[in-house]
Amino acid sequence: MAIELTGTAGLGFGLMRLPEENGEIDIGKVCGMVDAYMNAGMTYFDTAYVYHGGKSEVAAREAIVKRYPRDSFTLATKLPAWLIHREEDVDRLFNEQLERAGVDYFDYYLLHSIEDGNNFDTYESYDCFSWGLKKKEEGKIRHFGFSYHGSPELLENILDEHPEVEFVQIQLNYADWDNPVVRSGELYEILRRRNIPMIIMEPVKGGMLANIKPELMDMYKEARPDDSAAKWALRFVGSLPGVFMILSGMSTQEQMEDNIKTFTDFEPLSEEEKALVEKVKTIMLDTPTISCTACRYCTDGCPMSISIPDIFRTINTMRLYNDDFRPRAFYKGLLENSGKADDCVACGQCEAVCPQHLPIIKLLEEAAEILDR
């Protein structure tokens, strides 16, 4: 069955930033969030092999699969190119995912994080597009696509060569629309022109658009006093034609409730509201920040155990709020279980896996000058 574009995008529950207790996923809290989400009539869950250090798919089994009928929800997960070293790894990883999640099939299956270079080359080398079609024929996958962090030029080439792709997942939010690295607007236009359904990740840019400067929030509040900054960001993406699912990596019950409220009787942005978002974006981008979305791909392989996204969060907070004391206190607490910015040995593994293509080594050097010296 083809993916239908109904005209109104749905809210997808991203299992990437789940609540934790003592370094482990808090399944009790996740169950409460899942129940609220399902009770609101929402059914799309998104995970991946690498999320939460490999524990996200297991959390999906415990909080969703064991507690709800299989036909009452849809589950998406992803194949990690960077863990494929031989042909048999593809089936091995996939079978492990089925076991982790406790399911016989995945409703949506994606080649994870295609971009120019290594990841795409790996998927091509092991003929993963044909493999995905075979899994569809076997009934192990219902819909097959990929998540994308590459250039518009490569996207065009992939879609030309692989018309079997049913959907594409891209990073898109109002701050990244004209971002010269992410190029969200260009990617969107390519997919829209080809009428390929889109799943949107990072609609709130890793939480950055949910916590904006007070003066920018005041602009939103003047127009809609009861709406959060996150709601404005989600409404921007949900107002775009061709989008059928918008993923939100929710970490708290409060975030879940706010997002459910946004997508219940969803209101597209009016022309006046679109102009306001554009004005907020213009002012926001005048303040230089580190465009980290806290995906945490960089942290697992760091030999110095540096919590890179949290360090960047500290620097961004200092820049956006002109606040020195609280971010430094946060950083001091962070160092109880994390290396310092100054501990970086410039091995480069973080830059190799960063979807945002950030110059992490240089940024950590700059952060060390502020925080460690």
Summary of the structure (lengths in Angstrom):
residues: 373
radius of gyration: 20.2
end to end distance: 58.7
largest distance: 58.7
contacts: 1179
relative contact order: 0.10
helix: 48%
strand: 14%
